[in-house]
Amino acid sequence: MTIDNRQQLLGTINAQITLNGTGAITGPILNNVLDTMVSSALFYTGAWSQYTSYAPLDVVIYANNSYVAVSANVNVTPTSNAAIWTPLVSSSTSVGGVSGSVQYNNGSGGFTGASNFTFNGTALSVPALALTTALPVTSGGTGLTTLSGANKALYSTSSSTMTAGTLPVTAGGTGVTSLTANNVILGNGTSALQVVAPGASGNVLTSDGTTWTSAATTGGLLNVQTFTSSGTWTKPAGFGANSQVHIQCWAGGGSGAKINNYGMGGGGGGYNDRWLTLSSMGSTETITVGAGGAASTTNSGNQGGNTTAGSWVTAYGGAGASASYQSGGGGGGQLSAGSISTPGGPLFSVFNVSDYSTYNKIVYVGSGGDGLNVQTLAQDAYIHGGGGGGNSNVSLPGGKSVWGGGGGGSAPSGTGGASSFGGAGGAGGNTTNGVSGSQPGGGGGGTATGTQSGAGGAGQVIITVFPG
C-alpha cells in the first residue's frame, strides 16, 4: 500500500482500529490522539511537484535543498514564496563549502564545508597538512619551521629541542663540513676532529707523546743518494748534526787498445771512500762522476776520468792501454790515477826481473794493479785499486779487484777482470770489438782487428746518511 498524504495515513490507521472488549480504548479516542500526532509531525513527500496539493508540515526536496510547507498550496515553488515554504535548514545553517566538501557543525546552528577534506562519492581525500607554527618535539615534531641550508644534519640538543647543522662529535659526527684530501684525521675529544697534512715528501707521522705531526725522519731510516752521472747532492732534512755520512766514489775505467796482433785491456777505475759527520758537509755538494775512457778505433786506449764528491773524496781513473808499449793500462789507485803499465799509488813492489813466470808484486791497500808490456798476467788490485789491463796478445785476463773496477782483457779472447763491488772489466776481441767495461769503473777490453776497443765503464758516487 502506498501512502501519499496525511489523510491517507489517518484513514489507514482508522481502518485498523477495533474494539477489544470492555475497558479498551474506543476508536474515536484513539483516532483523536493519532490525528493530533500525525497533524503536528513533519511529513516527507519526496521531490516537489507542481501537481501535488501540499498540507502544512509537508517536506519536499527542491534544488537539492529541503523545504517545509507553512500552509496548504498547489504549484507554488518552494523558493518563490517564503510565507508558504520555509527551508528546513535556514540560511544561517545552510550547507557551506564547495561541491563535494565534507560538512561539519560550525557551532552556530549551521554547517561549514571543510575544503581540506573532500569526498568524491567514493573516497575521502585529505591533503597535506600545512602548519603555520612549528610542531614541538613533545608532539612528535622537530620544533623547527625551516632548516638552515642544504646538507644539514638534524639532531637533538635536549629532550625538547632539535637543531639543524653540522653534526657534532657528541652526536656521532665529525664537527666539520669538509676534510682535505689525503690528510690524517686525529681525535679531539668532544670538539671537532683535527687533521694533519702530509707535509714534505719523505715525512713520517711522528708522536711527541701528546699529539701527532708530519715531520722529516730523525732516525731509523737511511738517506741514500746515488749518482751514476754528475749532479748535486742535497743535505737531507730530519737528520741530526752528528749523523754519520759515508761517501763512496768509483772512478772511470780506461779503454782498451786496438792494434794488430796486440789488443791490450784498459785499467780499472780506483775506489775511494770516507766517513764524516753531516754537519761537516754543506747544504749541497757538487758531484763529478768520471767518464769511462772512450773506445779506441786505432792504437792506444783512453784514460778514465777521476770522480769527486765535493772536496771530500776523489777516486782516480784507470789508464788506457798503450799501443806504443804494447802494455795494458794500470789500474787507478787510492792516491793517484793509473798510467801506462803503472798502477796508481801507493805502491811497493818486489819482483824477480829475470823470471817473469814467478813475477810477484806486493801492493798496499790503495794500489791499482799494473799491466806490464810482457806476456805475464795483469796485476790484481788489492782492496781499493782498479785491476790492471791484460797485456800482449795471448788472451791474458784483466786484473781483479775488491772495490775498484776490474781490468779489461787482452786480444784475442782474454776475459775481463772481476770485481766484488765495482764494475767488471770487458773481454778482449780478435776480429770482433773489445767489450766495454761495466759501470762503475770496469776497464775496456782490447781488440786486434775489430772496429774498436771496449770503452771503460763510467764512475759512480753513493752517499749514505745514517741517523744519529
ZAKE-527586 format. One record per residue: residue in one letter; x, y, z of N, C-alpha, C in turn. Coordinates in steps of 0.1 Angstrom, whole numbers, plus 2048, in hexadecimal, padded with zeros to 3 digits. Atoms other than C-alpha are relative to their C-alpha. Layout:
N
aXYZXYZXYZ;...
This chain:
468
m8097F480080080080080980C800;t7F87F480080E8227F77F880B806;i8067F57F980684080E80580D7FA;d7FB7F48078088617FB7FE80C809;n8027F37F77FB87A8167FB7FC80D;r8048027F27F187E83A7F27FA801;q80E8057FF7CB8778338007F17FD;q7FF80E8037D48558248067F980C;l7FA8067F47E984E8437F57FE80B;l80B8007F67CC85785A7F67F57FD;g80A80A8047B48428468047F2802;t7FB80E7FF7CA8248478007FC80F;i7FF8037F27CF82786D7F27FE805;n80D8027FB7A982B8737FA7F27FC;a80580D8057A280C85E8057F4808;q7FA80B7F97B97F88747FB80080F;i8057FF7F27A88038957F47F6802;t80C8097FC7917E88A57FF80180F;l8028007F27817E68C78047F2806;n7FB80D7FA7917CC8DE7F97FD80D;g8078047F47767C88F77FF80C80B;t8037F77F676D7D991780E806805;g7F47F97FB7877F392480A8047F5;a7F77FC80B7987F79017FE80E7FC;i8017F280579F8198F37F78007F4;t8097FF80B7838228DB8068057F4;g7FB7FB80D7898298B780180F7FF;p7FF7F280178084E8B980B806808;i7F57FB7F77988548D680E7FE7FA;l7F38038067B58438C58028087F3;n7FF7F880D7AD8558A480480E803;n7FC7F27FC7AF8778B680F801803;v7F18007FD7D186E8C48097FF7F4;l7F880180C7DF8628A47FF80B7F6;d8027F48097D087F89080980B805;t7F77F57FA7E28978A880E7FD7FD;m7F28048028038848A48038027F1;v7FD80080F80188187E80080F7FB;s8027F28057F58A587980B809805;s7F57F77FB8128B488E80E7FB7FC;a7F380580382E8A087F8048037F1;l7FC7FE80D8438A78607FE7F37F8;f80480C8088398918438088027F3;y7F77FF80C85388A8277F87FB7F4;t80880480C8428898058097FE7F4;g7F780280B8618877EF80280D7F8;a7FD7F480886A89E7D27F48097FE;w80B7F78038548BD7CD7FA7FE7F3;s80880180D8398BA7B27F680A7FF;q80A7F58028238D57A37F27FA800;y80E8068018068BC7A27FC7FB80E;t8048067F38068B27C77FB80B809;s8067F77F67F08C37E18087FE80D;y7F78017F48078CA8007F880580B;a8067FB7F47FA8CD82380B805809;p7F67FB7F780C8DF83F8097F4806;l7F58097FB82C8CD84C8047F57F6;d7FB80980A8308BA82B80F8047FD;v7F27FD8038558B78238037FB7F2;v7FD80380E8628B87FF80F8037FE;i7F27FD8048848B87EE7FF8087F3;y8007F880C88A8D47D580D8077FF;a7F37FA8038AA8DF7C580B7FC80A;n7F68067F78BE8C87DC7FF80580E;n8037FB7F28AF8D97FB7F37FB805;s80C8057FA8948CF8137F780C804;y8097F57FD8758E58187F47FA807;v80C8047F98578E38307F48097FD;a80B7F88038348EE8267FA80780D;v8067F87F582690A83D7F17FF7FF;s80F80180280390982E7FE7F77F4;a80480880C7F08F48158028087F3;n7FD7F980D7FA8FB7F18017F67F5;v7FE80880C7FB8EE7CE8078087F6;n7F97F980B8148F77B380780D805;v7F97F47FB8279107C980F7FA802;t7F28047FE84D90B7C580580480D;p7FB7FD7F385F9097E680880D802;t7F87F47FF8769267DE7F980C7FC;s8077F480585B93D7D17F880880A;n8097FA7F68479447F08047FB80E;a7FB8047F28579448137F57FF80A;a80B8027F78359478237F97F37FF;i80680D80282A92681580A7F4802;w7F680A7FE84B91381580C806808;t7F47FC7F986891582D80B7F5800;p7F580A80088A90482B8007F880D;l7FE8097F488E8E684280C805808;v7F47FA7F98B18F584980080E7FB;s8017F28048B091A84A80D8057FA;s7F57FB8078C893083880C801809;s7F58007F78DD9338578067F3803;t7FB80D7FE8E190E8588017F87F2;s7FF80680E8E590883280D7F87FF;v7F48088038FE8EF82580B8097FA;g7F57F88049208FF82080A7F97F7;g7F680680893F8F980B7FD7FD7F2;v80280380E9448ED7E87F97F37FE;s80680D8039338D07D780A7F4804;g7F780B7FC9408B07E780780280D;s7F97FE7F394C8C08077FA7F880B;v8058067F49498AE8287FA80A809;q8077F67F89308C083E8027FD80F;y7FF8027F29338C68637F880C807;n8077F67F891F8D987E80980B804;n7F77F57FD92D8FB8817FD80780D;g8037FB7F291E9018A47F780C800;s8097F480190791D8977F37FC7FA;g80D8058058EA90788D8017FD7F1;g7FF80480E8F890086A80B7F77FD;f7F68098049108EC85680A8077F8;t7F67FA8089318F58478087F57F8;g7F980A8089438E382B80F801802;a7F18017FD9678D88338077FE7F3;s7F980180D97C8DF81480C7F7801;n7F58097FF9988CB8227FD7F17FF;f80580E8029838AC8207F58007F5;t80980180B9718A38007FB7F17FE;f80680D80395A8867F77FA8007F2;n80580180E95587C7D37F67F67FE;g80A80A80193A8637DA8057F2802;t7FA80D7FF9528477DD80A7FF80C;a7F68007F696F8517F380280E806;l7FD7F47F997886B80C80F8037FF;s7F27FC80199887E80580480B809;v7FB7F67F69AD89281D80D8057FA;p7F37FA8059C88AA80F80A80180B;a7F57FF7F69EA8AF8207FC80B80A;l8037F77F69E88C184080A80B800;a7F87F48009F68E483F80080780E;l8007FB7F2A028F086180680F7FE;t7FB7F2800A0791586780980380C;t7F77FF7F4A1A90F8888077F3801;a7F880C7FFA358F68917F97F6809;l80580A7F7A298D589E80A7FC80A;p7F68037F6A3B8CF8BF8057F2800;v7FA80D7FEA518B18C67F67F7808;t8098077F7A388A78E17F47FB7F9;s80C805807A1D8A38C78047F87F3;g7FB80880BA3388F8AF8068087F5;g7FA7F880BA418AC89B80F803803;t7F27FD7FEA638BD89980180D807;g7FF7F37FAA5B8DF8A880580B7F7;l7FA7F780AA688EF8887F68037F5;t8087FD80BA5790186C8088017F3;t7F680080BA7690385580D7FA804;l7F38057FEA978F385080B8097FA;s7F77F5804AB690984D8097FB7F4;g7F980480BAC18FE82A8007F17FD;a80080E805AC88DE81780B7F8808;n7F68097FAADC8C082580280280F;k7FF7FE7F2AD48C78497FA7F3807;a80580B7F8AD08AC8637F780580A;l80A7FC7F6AB28AC87B8037F780C;y7FD8087F4ABB8A289E7FB80780C;s8067FA7F3AAE8A88C280B806808;t7F77F97F7ABF8C08D97FA7FF80F;s8068027F3AA78B98F67F47F67FE;s80C809802A888A48FD7F58067F9;s80B7F9807A738BE8ED8048097F5;t7FB7F680AA898D08D48087F87F5;m7F880580BA968C68B180780B7FA;t7F87F6807AB18D889E8047FB7F2;a7FC80480DABA8D787980E8077FE;g7F37FA802ADF8DC87180B7F57FE;t7F580A801B018CA8707FF7F780C;l80180A7F5AFF8AA88480C800809;p7F47FF7F7B168AE8A28057F2804;v7FB80D7FCB2C8938B07F87F980B;t8088067F5B1588F8CE7F37FA7FB;a80C807806AF98858B68047F67F6;g7FB80A809B0F86D8A38058057F3;g7FA7FA80DB1C88588880E803802;t7F27FC800B3D89588080280E805;g7FF7F27FCB358B98898068097F6;v7FB7F880BB428C58687F87FD7F3;t80880180CB328CB8468087FA7F4;s7F880580BB508C083080D7FB806;l7F38067FCB708AC8328098017F4;t7F67FF80BB8F8B481D8057F27FC;a7FB80D805B9A89780780D7FC805;n7F38067FCBB688181480480480E;n7FC7FD7F2BB68908377FD7F5809;v80380A7F6BB887A8557F780680B;i80A7FB7F6B9B87E86E8057FC80E;l7FD8027F2BA28828937F4803809;g80B7FE7F7B8987F8AF80380D809;n7FF7F37F8B8389F8C47F680080B;g80A8017F5B6D8948E17F28027FA;t80D7FD804B4A8A28DD80080B7F6;s7FF7F580AB568BE8C68027FA7F2;a7FF80480EB588BD8A080E7F97FE;l7F4808803B728A589180B8097FB;q7F47F9805B958B188A8067F87F5;v7F980780BBAA8A886B80F804800;v7F27FE802BCF8A58638027FF7F1;a7FD80080EBDA8AE84080D7F87FD;p7F4809803BF489782E80D807802;g7F37F97FFC0F8B282E8097FD7F5;a7F680280AC2F8AE81B8017F27FC;s7FD80E805C3888F80680A7FA80A;g7F88077F7C4787581D7FD80180E;n8047FE7F2C3788183D7F97F4805;v80780B7F9C2A8688567F780680B;l8097FC7F5C0E86A8708077FE80D;t7F88017F5C208728907F880480D;s8077FD7F4C138728B480A807809;d7F77F97F6C2188A8CE7FB7FC80E;g8068047F3C0E8778EA7F3806803;t80D7F97FEBF088E8E87F88007F3;t8087FF80CBE68928C48097FB7F4;w7F980580CBF18888A080380C7F7;t7FD7F680AC0389D8878077FA7F4;s7F980580BC1189986480E806800;a7F27FB7FEC3789C86780A7F77F8;a7F5807806C578928558057F680A;t7FB80B7F8C6687286280D805808;t7F57FD7F7C7F87687F8087F4804;g7F980C7FCC8A8538827F97F37FB;g80780D804C8482F8788017FE7F1;l80080180FC8683685280D8067FB;l7F47FB807CA483B83B7FC8097F5;n8027F880CCA785582080B7FD7F7;v7F680480ACB98488027FE8077F3;q8017F980DCC085D7E380B7FA7F7;t7F6807809CD184B7C68018087F3;f7FD7F880CCE185D7A88077F77F6;t7F980880BCE984A78880580A7F5;s7FB7F5808CEF86C77780280C809;s7FD7F47F8CFA88E7837F3807805;g80C7F97FACE18A279980380780C;t7FF7F97F4CDB8B27BA7FA7F880C;w8058067F4CD88A27DC7F980A809;t8077F77F7CBE8B27F47FF7FA80D;k8008057F2CC18AF8197F17FD804;p80D8047FCCA289C8257FB80780D;a8057FB7F4C8B8AB83F7FD7F580A;g80480A7F6C8389A86080B7F8806;f7F58077FACA688E869808809809;g7F87F87F7CBA89A88680E8047FB;a7F37FB804CDB8AD88380A7F5801;n7F680B7FECEE88E88F7FD7F47F9;s80280C809CDF87687680C7FD7F8;q7F4804807CFA8638657FD7FE7F1;v80180080FCFF86683F80B7F77FA;h7F6809807D1084B82A8008047F1;i7FE7FC80ED1D8588088087F57F9;q7F980A808D2683E7EE8018047F2;c7FD7FB80DD368477CD8077F57F8;w7F9808809D408327AF8048087F4;a7FC7F880CD548417927FD7F87F4;g80280780DD5183976D80B7F77FD;g7F6809805D6381C75E8068047F3;g7FA7FD80DD7C81F7417FB7F77F5;s80480980BD7481271F80B7F87FA;g7F6809805D867F670D8068067F3;a7F97FC80CD9E7FA6EF7FB7F87F4;k80380780CD987F16CB80D8007F8;i7F4801808DB77E46B98027F27FB;n7FE80D806DBF7C86A28097F7808;n7F980A7F8DCA7A96B580180480F;y7FF7FC7F2DCA7BD6D57F3808804;g80C7F87FBDAA7C86E67FF7FF80F;m7FF8007F2DB07D070A7F4806807;g80C7FB7F8D967D772580380C808;g7FE7F37F8D907F87377FF7FC80F;g8008027F1D957FB75D7F3804806;g80D7FD7F9D787FB77580180D808;g8007F47F8D6E81B7878017FD80E;g7FE8027F2D7881F7AB7F4804808;y80B7FE7F7D618217C980680880C;n7FC7F97F4D638397E77F4803808;d80C7FC7F8D4C84080480480880D;r7FC7F87F5D4A8558237F3801809;w80B7FE7F7D3585884380280E807;l7FF7F37FAD2D87A8527F2803806;t80D7FD7FAD1188B8667F88097F6;l8087F8809CF489B85480280F802;s7FE7F17FECFB8BD86480C8057F8;s7F47FC808D1C8BD8517FD8047F2;m8037FE80FD0B8BE82F7F780C7FE;g8097F4804CFA8DB81E7F27FB7FD;s80D803803CD68DD8167FF7F87F3;t7FF80780DCDF8D17F380F7FD7FE;e7F3803804CFE8C17E58007FC7F1;t7FF80380FD098BF7C08067F27FE;i7FC80D803D0C89C7B38057FF7F2;t7FB80280ED238957958037F17FF;v7FE80E803D2187278880A7FE7F4;g7F680280AD408687747FB7F77F4;a80480880CD3985C7508097F57FE;g7F780B804D4683B7448088057F4;g7F87FD80CD6283D72A7F87FC7F4;a80880280DD538407078077F47F8;a7FB80C808D568216F080A8067F6;s7F67FC80AD748236D97FE7F87F3;t80180680DD7281D6B480E7FD7FA;t7F2802805D9881D6B080980280B;n7F57FF7F7DB68186C67FB80080F;s8028007F2DB58216EB7F2803805;g80D7FD7FAD9782270280180E807;n8017F37FAD8C8407167FE7FF80F;q8008007F1D8F84A73B7F1801805;g80C7FE7F9D7184675280080D809;g8007F37F9D668667647FF7FE80F;n8018017F2D6986D7897F2804805;t80D7FD7FAD4A86F79F80280780D;t7FF7F87F3D458897BB7F2802806;a80C7FC7F8D2B88F7D680480C808;g7FB7F37FAD308B47DF80F800801;s7F28007FDD528B97EE8047F4809;w7FE80A7F5D4E89A8048077F47FB;v7FB80D804D5787C7EF8038017F1;t7FC80180FD698767CD8037F17FE;a7FC80D804D6B8547BC8078027F2;y7F77FD80CD858517A07FE7F67F5;g80480880CD7F84477D80B7F67FC;g7F780A806D8F82576C8068057F3;a7FA7FC80CDA782A7507FC7F87F4;g80380780CDA082172C80C7F87FC;a7F5809804DB580571C8098087F6;s7F77F9809DD48107098047F87F4;a7FB80780CDDB8076E580F8017FF;s7F27FE801DFE8156E78087F6808;y7F98097F8E088007047FB7F2800;q80780D800DF17E36FC7FD7FC80E;s8028037F2DE67E57207F2803804;g80E7FD7FBDC57E373280180C809;g8007F47F8DBA8027458007FC80F;g7FF8027F2DC280576A7F3804807;g80C7FD7F9DA580578380280C808;g8007F47F7D9C8257968037FC80E;g7FD8037F2DAA8267B97F8809809;q8077F87F6D9E8367D980580E801;l7FA7F3800DB68537D68038067F3;s7FD7FB80DDBB8577B17FA7F77F5;a80680880BDAF84C78F80A7F77FA;g7F7809807DBD82F77C8068067F4;s7FA7FC80DDD483475E8047F47F8;i7FD80B808DE281F7438097F6807;s7F980B7F9DED7FE75380380280F;t7FD7FD7F3DEF80F7747F3803808;p80C7FE7F8DD480E78F80180D808;g8007F47F7DCA82C7A48047FB80E;g7FA8037F3DDB82E7C67F580180B;p7F28037FCDE38287E18047F27FB;l7FC80D806DF880B7D580E7FC806;f7F38057FCE147F57E28017F27F9;s7FF80C809E217D97CB80D7F9803;v7F4809800E397BC7CD7FE7F67F5;f80280B80BE3E7A67AE80D7FD7FB;n7F4805806E5879279D8008037F1;v8017FB80EE5F7A477C8047F57F6;s7FB80A809E7078576D7F67F57FE;d80A80B801E5376E7737F2805801;y80D7FA800E3277C7687F57F5804;s80A80A7FDE2175A76E7FE80080F;t8018007F2E2775F7937FD80F805;y8037F27FEE1D7847917F880180D;n8087FE7F4E117907B380080F803;k8017F17FDE057B27BE7F980180E;i8067FD7F3DFD7BD7E17FB80F7FF;v8067F2801DE57DB7E17F980380D;y8077FB7F4DD67F07FC7F17FF7FD;v80E801801DB17F18027FB8097F5;g8057F780ADAC80F7EB8067FF7F2;s7F980080DDC18057CD7F77F97F6;g80680680BDB47FD7AB8097F57FA;g7F880A806DBF7DF7978078057F3;d7F97FB80CDD87E477B7FE7F77F4;g80080880CDD97D775780D8027F9;l7F27FF805DFD7D074D8007FD7F1;n7FE80380EE097CE7298077F37FE;v7FA80D802E127AA72D7F57F6801;q80B80A801DFE78A7297FE7FA80D;t8048067F3DF578674D7F2805804;l80D7FC7FBDD578976080080F804;a8027F37FADC87AC7677FE7FF80F;q8008007F2DCB7B678B7F2802806;d80C7FE7F9DAD7B27A280280C80A;a7FF7F57F6DA57D17B77FC7FA80E;y8038057F2DA27CD7DD7F780A807;i80B7F87F9D827DB7ED7FB80B7F7;h8067F4806D7E7FE7DF8048037F1;g7FB7FC80DD938007BF7F87F87F5;g80580780BD877F779C8097F67FA;g7F780B806D937D778B8078057F3;g7F87FD80CDAE7DA7707FA7FA7F4;g80580580CDA67D574C8087F57FB;g7F880B805DB07B573B8098047F5;n7F67FC80ADCF7B87258037F67F6;s7FC80980BDDE7A97067F57FA7F8;n80A805809DCC7946ED7FD7F1803;v80180E7FDDC87736FF7F37FE809;s80D8027F9DA477770D80280180F;l7FF7FF7F2DAF78272F7F4807806;p80B7F97FAD9378B74780480D807;g7FE7F37F8D8F7AD7588027FD80F;g7FE8027F2D997B177C7F3802808;k80C7FF7F7D7F7AD79880280A80A;s8007F67F5D757C47B47F57FC809;v80B8027F6D607C47D37F680C7FF;w8087F4801D537E87D28018087F3;g7FE7F980DD627F77B37FA7F87F4;g80580780CD587EE78F80B7F67FB;g7F780A805D677CF77F8068057F3;g7F97FD80CD807D27637FB7F97F3;g80580680DD787CC73E8097F57FB;g7F880B806D837AB72D8078047F3;s7F97FE80CD9C7AA7107FB7F77F5;a80380880BD9779D6ED8087F3800;p80C800808D8E7866DF7F37FC808;s80C8057F9D777786FB80280180F;g7FE7FF7F2D8478371D7F3805808;t80C7FC7F9D6878573780380D808;g7FF7F47F8D617A574A8027FC80F;g7FE8027F2D6C7A776F7F3802808;a80C7FF7F8D517A278980280A80B;s7FF7F77F4D497BA7A67F57FC809;s80B8037F6D367B37C67F680B801;f8097F67FFD277D57C880080B7F5;g7FF7F780BD327E87A97FB7F97F3;g80480680DD2B7E278480A7F77FB;a7F780A806D3A7C57728078057F3;g7F97FC80CD547CA7567FA7F97F4;g80580680CD4A7C373280A7F67FA;a7F880B806D577A571E8078067F4;g7F97FD80CD707A87027FA7F97F4;g80580680CD677A16DE80B7FF7F5;n7F680280BD7A7956BF7FB8087F4;t8067F980BD6679E6A07F3808804;t80B7F97FAD4A7AB6B680480B809;n7FD7F57F7D487CA6CA8037FC80E;g7FE8027F2D567CB6ED7F3803808;v80C7FE7F8D3A7CA70880380B80A;s7FF7F57F7D347E971C8007FC80F;g8018037F2D3A7E97427F3804806;s80D7FD7FAD1C7E975980280C80A;q8007F57F6D1380776F7FE7FA80E;p7F67F5800D2281078780E7FB7FE;g7F1801801D4681077B8067F57F9;g7F980B806D4B7F17678088047F4;g7F87FC80CD677F374D7FB7F97F4;g80580680DD607ED7288097F67FB;g7F880B807D6C7CE7158078057F4;g7F97FD80CD857D16F97FB7F87F4;t80380780CD817C66D580B8007F6;a7F5801809D997BA6BA7FB8077F3;t8047FB80DD867C169A7F18047FF;g80E7FB800D637CB6A57FF80F7FD;t8027F2803D547ED69E80580980B;q7FC7F87F5D5B7FA6C08027F880D;s7FE8077F3D667F16E37F4802809;g80B7FE7F7D4F7EF70180380D808;a7FF7F47F8D488107138017FD80F;g8008027F2D4F8147387F2803807;g80C7FE7FAD3281375080080D808;a8017F37F8D278357608017FD80E;g7FF8017F2D2C83C7847F2801807;q80D8007F8D1183F7A080380680D;v7FF7FA7F2D0B8517C17F37FB808;i80B8037F7CF58447DE80380780D;i7FF7F97F3CF085A7FD7F57FB808;t80A8057F7CDE84A81A80180780D;v8007F97F3CD385D8397F97F780A;f8058097F5CCD8498597FB80980B;p8067F87F6CB785687480980180D;g7F77FF7F5CC98638927FD80E808;
